[in-house]
Amino acid sequence: MTERGQGSLDRGPQHLRIGPSRMVMQDDRLVIDFSETALPWPGQRLKPGRVSGRVELVADIASTHSVDLDQEGRHVWCPRMPRARATITCDALPGGGWRGPAYHDMNFGNRPIEQDFIGWDWARGLCGARGDTIILYDATLRSGTPRRLALRYSGQAAPEVIGLPPRQPLPRGFWGVRSGVACDAAGTPQLLTRLEDSPFYTRACIETSLQGQRLVMVHETLDCRRLSHPLVRLMLPFRMPRRGRYP
């Protein structure tokens, strides 16, 4: 991802372009063409390089459901494709691409998130023989008020709201970000694979237990207090390059 100036932005009802990358809705498919800079990463690459390709998402479940994450409605979350299929074409991937299950959502708001949230944990996974989608949101507002939400999508656009057991901690990342996930009292959540680890954000594959059923999920934690720290702000361009003009 690259942060760019306003002149690099073009958007409409069915498309969004930022610099050389774009997202377009085509015949109920979301098509993403990307051309970005891959920054150095230990064990993978020693210097920046271009990464380009295409992602096509086809929804198994399409939803227009939206959720206010705060009481004032300043921050909204929309799980647009709770369950989908992805086809990815990219020379940087083994075999030139990948196919498999996918998910697509979006957040929007009229204020920076760090003004209204301390942070949140989010997770999504499939469970049961039907492959129901389970999505968890466990946020804490700046006031200290919790905002906990669990949705189950069982093949229909409208979700079922389900109960959440208490949050249990997950192992901290290298930068010390505290993570956790809802888990039955009789179970213990497990970290399976660390996918992203930064001073304010982590992403991982985890396993937890909900309503007596083990569940593998993609999990993320955002620490908004860390995000707003001046030192972290100075570090951001090293992971997310900034280009004021395009091309």
C-alpha positions as CSV (number, residue, x, y, z in Angstrom):
1,M,0.0,0.0,0.0
2,T,1.1,3.5,-0.8
3,E,-0.3,6.7,0.7
4,R,-0.9,9.3,-2.1
5,G,-2.1,12.8,-2.6
6,Q,-5.6,13.9,-3.6
7,G,-4.6,14.2,-7.2
8,S,-3.9,10.5,-7.4
9,L,-7.5,9.6,-6.4
10,D,-10.4,8.9,-8.8
11,R,-13.6,7.3,-7.5
12,G,-17.2,6.7,-8.6
13,P,-20.2,4.5,-7.7
14,Q,-18.5,1.4,-9.1
15,H,-14.8,2.1,-8.9
16,L,-11.9,3.5,-6.8
17,R,-8.5,4.3,-8.2
18,I,-5.5,5.3,-6.1
19,G,-2.4,5.9,-8.2
20,P,-1.7,2.8,-10.4
21,S,-4.0,0.5,-8.4
22,R,-7.8,0.3,-8.6
23,M,-10.9,-1.5,-7.5
24,V,-13.9,-2.0,-9.8
25,M,-17.3,-3.8,-9.5
26,Q,-17.8,-5.8,-12.7
27,D,-20.9,-8.1,-13.0
28,D,-21.2,-8.7,-9.2
29,R,-17.4,-9.3,-9.0
30,L,-14.9,-7.1,-7.2
31,V,-11.8,-6.8,-9.4
32,I,-8.7,-5.4,-7.8
33,D,-5.7,-4.5,-10.0
34,F,-2.6,-3.6,-8.0
35,S,0.8,-2.2,-8.7
36,E,2.7,-1.3,-5.6
37,T,6.1,-1.3,-4.0
38,A,7.1,-4.3,-1.8
39,L,9.4,-3.0,1.0
40,P,12.3,-5.0,2.4
41,W,11.3,-7.9,4.6
42,P,13.8,-10.2,6.4
43,G,14.2,-13.5,4.7
44,Q,12.1,-12.6,1.7
45,R,13.6,-9.5,-0.1
46,L,16.6,-7.2,0.6
47,K,15.4,-4.1,-1.4
48,P,12.2,-2.5,-2.6
49,G,10.6,-4.0,-5.7
50,R,7.4,-3.8,-7.7
51,V,4.6,-6.2,-7.0
52,S,1.6,-6.3,-9.4
53,G,-1.3,-8.5,-10.2
54,R,-5.1,-9.0,-9.9
55,V,-7.5,-10.2,-7.3
56,E,-11.1,-11.2,-8.3
57,L,-13.7,-11.8,-5.6
58,V,-17.0,-13.5,-6.3
59,A,-19.5,-13.4,-3.4
60,D,-21.1,-16.6,-2.1
61,I,-22.9,-14.3,0.4
62,A,-23.4,-10.6,-0.5
63,S,-24.6,-8.3,2.3
64,T,-25.6,-4.6,2.6
65,H,-25.7,-5.0,6.4
66,S,-23.9,-2.2,8.2
67,V,-23.0,-1.7,11.9
68,D,-22.3,1.5,13.9
69,L,-19.2,0.8,15.9
70,D,-19.8,3.8,18.2
71,Q,-22.9,5.3,19.8
72,E,-22.8,8.5,17.7
73,G,-22.5,6.6,14.4
74,R,-19.2,8.2,13.4
75,H,-17.6,4.9,12.5
76,V,-19.4,2.3,10.4
77,W,-18.4,-1.3,9.4
78,C,-19.9,-3.1,6.5
79,P,-19.2,-6.9,5.8
80,R,-20.0,-6.7,2.1
81,M,-18.9,-10.3,1.2
82,P,-19.0,-12.4,4.4
83,R,-18.1,-15.4,2.3
84,A,-16.5,-15.3,-1.1
85,R,-14.2,-17.0,-3.6
86,A,-10.9,-15.4,-4.6
87,T,-8.7,-15.8,-7.7
88,I,-5.4,-14.1,-7.4
89,T,-2.9,-13.6,-10.2
90,C,0.6,-12.4,-9.2
91,D,4.1,-13.4,-10.2
92,A,5.3,-12.9,-6.7
93,L,3.3,-15.9,-5.5
94,P,4.3,-19.5,-6.0
95,G,2.8,-20.9,-9.2
96,G,1.8,-17.4,-10.2
97,G,-1.3,-17.2,-8.2
98,W,-3.8,-18.7,-5.8
99,R,-7.5,-19.7,-5.5
100,G,-9.5,-20.1,-2.3
101,P,-12.0,-18.8,0.2
102,A,-12.1,-15.1,0.8
103,Y,-13.8,-12.2,2.6
104,H,-14.4,-8.5,1.9
105,D,-15.6,-5.7,4.2
106,M,-15.1,-2.0,4.5
107,N,-15.0,0.6,7.2
108,F,-15.7,4.3,6.9
109,G,-16.1,7.3,9.3
110,N,-16.0,11.0,9.6
111,R,-13.2,11.2,12.3
112,P,-9.8,9.5,12.8
113,I,-10.4,6.3,14.6
114,E,-7.9,7.1,17.3
115,Q,-10.1,10.0,18.5
116,D,-12.9,7.6,19.4
117,F,-11.3,4.2,20.1
118,I,-8.7,2.8,22.4
119,G,-8.5,-0.2,20.1
120,W,-10.1,-3.4,19.0
121,D,-9.8,-7.1,18.2
122,W,-11.5,-8.4,15.1
123,A,-11.7,-12.0,13.8
124,R,-13.4,-14.0,11.0
125,G,-13.6,-17.7,10.4
126,L,-15.7,-20.5,9.0
127,C,-17.4,-23.2,11.1
128,G,-19.8,-26.1,10.8
129,A,-20.5,-28.4,7.9
130,R,-22.2,-25.6,6.0
131,G,-19.2,-23.3,6.3
132,D,-21.0,-20.6,8.2
133,T,-19.1,-17.3,8.6
134,I,-18.4,-16.1,12.1
135,I,-17.2,-12.5,12.5
136,L,-16.2,-11.0,15.9
137,Y,-15.7,-7.4,16.9
138,D,-14.4,-6.6,20.3
139,A,-13.7,-2.8,20.6
140,T,-13.1,-0.4,23.4
141,L,-14.2,3.2,23.0
142,R,-12.2,6.1,24.4
143,S,-14.7,6.4,27.2
144,G,-13.8,2.8,28.3
145,T,-17.1,1.5,27.1
146,P,-16.8,-2.0,25.4
147,R,-18.4,-2.6,22.0
148,R,-18.7,-6.4,21.5
149,L,-20.4,-8.0,18.6
150,A,-20.6,-11.5,17.0
151,L,-22.3,-12.2,13.7
152,R,-23.1,-15.6,12.0
153,Y,-23.8,-15.7,8.3
154,S,-25.5,-18.9,7.3
155,G,-26.0,-18.5,3.6
156,Q,-28.2,-15.4,3.8
157,A,-27.5,-11.7,3.5
158,A,-29.0,-11.0,7.0
159,P,-26.7,-12.2,9.9
160,E,-27.7,-13.8,13.2
161,V,-26.4,-12.0,16.3
162,I,-24.8,-14.6,18.6
163,G,-23.5,-14.3,22.2
164,L,-19.9,-13.8,23.0
165,P,-17.9,-15.4,25.9
166,P,-15.3,-13.3,27.7
167,R,-12.1,-12.3,25.9
168,Q,-9.0,-14.3,26.6
169,P,-5.4,-13.1,25.9
170,L,-3.3,-14.2,23.0
171,P,0.6,-14.0,22.9
172,R,2.0,-10.6,22.4
173,G,3.8,-9.8,19.2
174,F,7.4,-8.6,18.9
175,W,6.4,-5.0,19.5
176,G,4.3,-5.9,22.6
177,V,0.8,-5.2,21.2
178,R,-1.8,-6.9,23.5
179,S,-4.2,-9.2,21.7
180,G,-7.1,-11.3,22.7
181,V,-10.2,-13.1,21.4
182,A,-13.5,-14.4,22.7
183,C,-13.1,-17.9,23.9
184,D,-15.2,-20.4,25.9
185,A,-14.2,-20.6,29.5
186,A,-13.3,-24.3,29.1
187,G,-11.0,-23.5,26.1
188,T,-7.8,-21.6,25.5
189,P,-7.1,-19.7,22.3
190,Q,-4.0,-20.6,20.4
191,L,-1.8,-18.6,18.0
192,L,-1.2,-20.6,14.9
193,T,0.7,-18.3,12.5
194,R,1.9,-14.7,12.8
195,L,1.1,-12.8,9.6
196,E,1.8,-9.2,10.5
197,D,3.5,-7.6,13.5
198,S,3.9,-3.8,13.9
199,P,4.1,-1.3,16.8
200,F,0.3,-0.7,16.6
201,Y,-1.2,-3.6,14.6
202,T,-1.0,-7.4,14.5
203,R,-2.6,-10.0,12.2
204,A,-2.5,-13.7,12.7
205,C,-4.2,-17.1,12.2
206,I,-5.5,-18.3,15.5
207,E,-7.7,-21.1,16.9
208,T,-10.4,-20.4,19.5
209,S,-13.5,-22.1,20.9
210,L,-17.1,-20.7,20.6
211,Q,-20.2,-22.4,21.8
212,G,-18.2,-25.6,22.3
213,Q,-16.8,-25.6,18.7
214,R,-13.1,-25.1,17.8
215,L,-12.8,-22.4,15.2
216,V,-9.8,-21.3,13.1
217,M,-9.9,-17.6,12.4
218,V,-8.0,-14.7,10.8
219,H,-7.5,-12.3,13.7
220,E,-6.3,-8.7,13.9
221,T,-5.6,-6.3,16.8
222,L,-5.4,-2.5,16.4
223,D,-4.0,-0.3,19.3
224,C,-5.2,3.2,18.6
225,R,-3.1,4.7,21.4
226,R,0.0,3.3,19.7
227,L,-1.2,4.5,16.3
228,S,-1.4,8.1,17.5
229,H,2.0,8.1,19.2
230,P,4.3,10.6,17.4
231,L,7.2,8.1,17.1
232,V,4.9,5.6,15.4
233,R,3.7,8.3,13.0
234,L,7.3,8.9,12.1
235,M,7.8,5.2,11.4
236,L,4.8,4.7,9.2
237,P,6.4,5.9,5.9
238,F,9.0,3.1,6.2
239,R,6.2,0.5,5.8
240,M,3.7,2.6,3.8
241,P,5.5,4.8,1.3
242,R,4.1,8.3,0.6
243,R,3.9,9.7,-2.9
244,G,2.4,13.2,-3.1
245,R,1.9,13.0,-6.9
246,Y,1.2,10.3,-9.5
247,P,2.7,9.4,-11.8
